Amino acid sequence: MWLLIFLFLLVTVIISWACFGYFIFIWLKGLLRQKRIPAVPDSFPRLSLVIPCFNEGKNILAKLENVRGLAYPKEFLEVLFADGGSSDDTVGLLADAVRPDEPFKIMQCPEAGKIKSF
């Protein structure tokens, strides 16, 4: 009888460890681990950000401000605003808002819309 009680308790402990114990152990281990600050790289890779826009006149200036707020070196950043033949003043608003020292380009795509329909 004691063998059955022992096996029952052993199986209960194994199932409890699998369901709860391991996750509590990992959580406690994470709390005790020292926080390391990631090192800033010596050189950054070039990054090209393509932003498709089609009739985005009311939102495009907010998107431009979001992109300006990126914490990425401007000399390694290229931002392309790909306009799909907007009928509103999206391109005009972008052209007026973009400064010459910024890495932004405005492209007018030959296809209409954001995604070509097949």
C-alpha positions in Angstrom: 0.0 0.0 0.0 2.8 2.4 0.8 4.2 1.8 -2.7 1.0 3.0 -4.3 0.9 6.1 -2.1 4.5 6.8 -3.0 3.9 6.4 -6.7 0.8 8.6 -6.5 2.8 11.4 -4.8 5.7 11.0 -7.2 3.4 11.3 -10.2 1.6 14.3 -8.6 4.9 16.1 -8.0 6.0 15.4 -11.6 2.7 16.7 -13.1 2.8 19.7 -10.8 6.4 20.5 -11.7 5.5 20.2 -15.4 2.4 22.5 -15.1 3.6 25.1 -12.6 7.0 24.5 -11.0 9.2 24.9 -14.1 7.5 28.2 -15.0 7.9 29.5 -11.5 11.5 28.5 -11.5 12.2 30.3 -14.8 10.3 33.4 -13.6 12.4 33.5 -10.3 15.6 32.9 -12.3 14.7 35.9 -14.6 14.1 38.1 -11.5 17.5 37.3 -10.1 19.4 37.7 -13.4 21.3 41.0 -13.8 20.0 43.4 -16.4 22.5 44.0 -19.1 22.3 47.1 -21.3 22.7 46.2 -24.9 25.8 47.6 -26.6 25.3 50.2 -29.3 26.9 48.9 -32.5 29.9 50.7 -34.1 28.2 50.8 -37.5 24.6 50.5 -38.4 23.3 48.7 -41.5 21.6 50.7 -44.2 17.9 50.7 -43.8 15.3 51.3 -46.5 11.8 52.0 -45.3 9.1 51.9 -48.0 5.8 53.5 -47.1 3.0 52.9 -49.6 0.4 55.7 -49.8 -2.8 56.1 -51.7 -5.1 59.0 -50.9 -3.6 59.4 -47.5 -3.7 63.2 -47.4 -5.2 63.4 -43.9 -2.8 61.0 -42.3 0.4 61.4 -44.3 1.9 64.3 -42.3 1.4 62.3 -39.0 3.2 59.4 -40.6 6.0 61.7 -41.7 6.4 62.9 -38.1 6.5 59.3 -36.9 9.3 58.5 -39.3 11.2 61.7 -38.3 11.0 60.4 -34.7 12.9 57.2 -35.5 16.0 56.7 -33.3 18.2 55.6 -36.3 21.1 57.5 -37.8 19.9 59.6 -40.7 23.0 58.8 -42.8 22.1 55.1 -42.8 18.3 55.6 -43.4 16.4 55.9 -46.7 12.7 56.5 -46.6 10.6 56.0 -49.8 7.1 57.3 -50.0 5.5 55.2 -52.8 2.4 57.0 -54.1 0.0 54.9 -56.1 -1.7 57.7 -58.1 -3.4 59.5 -55.3 -6.3 61.7 -56.3 -6.0 64.0 -53.3 -3.1 66.2 -52.4 -0.9 63.5 -50.8 2.2 64.1 -53.0 1.8 67.9 -52.6 1.6 67.7 -48.8 4.7 65.5 -48.7 6.7 67.7 -51.1 5.9 70.7 -49.0 6.8 69.0 -45.7 10.0 67.2 -46.6 13.1 69.2 -45.9 16.2 68.9 -48.2 18.5 67.6 -45.5 16.2 64.6 -44.8 16.6 61.1 -46.4 13.1 61.1 -47.8 12.2 60.4 -51.4 8.7 60.6 -53.0 8.1 58.1 -55.8 5.0 58.1 -58.0 4.3 54.5 -59.0 2.7 53.6 -62.4 0.1 51.3 -60.8 -2.9 52.7 -59.0 -3.6 51.9 -55.4 -1.5 50.4 -52.7 -1.8 46.8 -53.9 -2.2 45.7 -57.5 -5.4 43.7 -58.0 -5.2 40.7 -60.3 
